[in-house]
Amino acid sequence: MKKNHWYVVKGQSLAFCARRSGFDLAIYDEYDGKVQVELRKRAVEEALRAIEAACDDVHDLSIYDIKSGVYVISLSNPLSIQ
C-alpha cells in the first residue's frame, strides 16, 4: 500500500478570502440573504485560488492532477465550530 503524502498549505483565512472578494465577514449577519450567498461563493473561489497557487508555488503540484485526497482543516482561536 502506498504511503500518504501530506501537502501543507498554511495561512488560509476565510475572513481574508472574504475581504479579498470585497466583503467583510465581521458583518456577515447584517448582509441580505442573497449577499450572504454571494459572499460564500466568492470567498470559497478565492480560497481555492490561494490553495492552487500555494500548491503550485510551494510544492510544484497542480491540484488538478490530484485524483483523490483528504482535506484536514484546523481552526485557530477565536474561530470554532458549534
Secondary structure, 3 states (H helix, E strand, C coil): CCCCCCCCCCCCCHHHHHHHCCCCHHHHHHCCHHHHHHHHHHHHHHHHHHHHHHHHHHHCCCHHHCCCCCCCCCCCCCCCCC
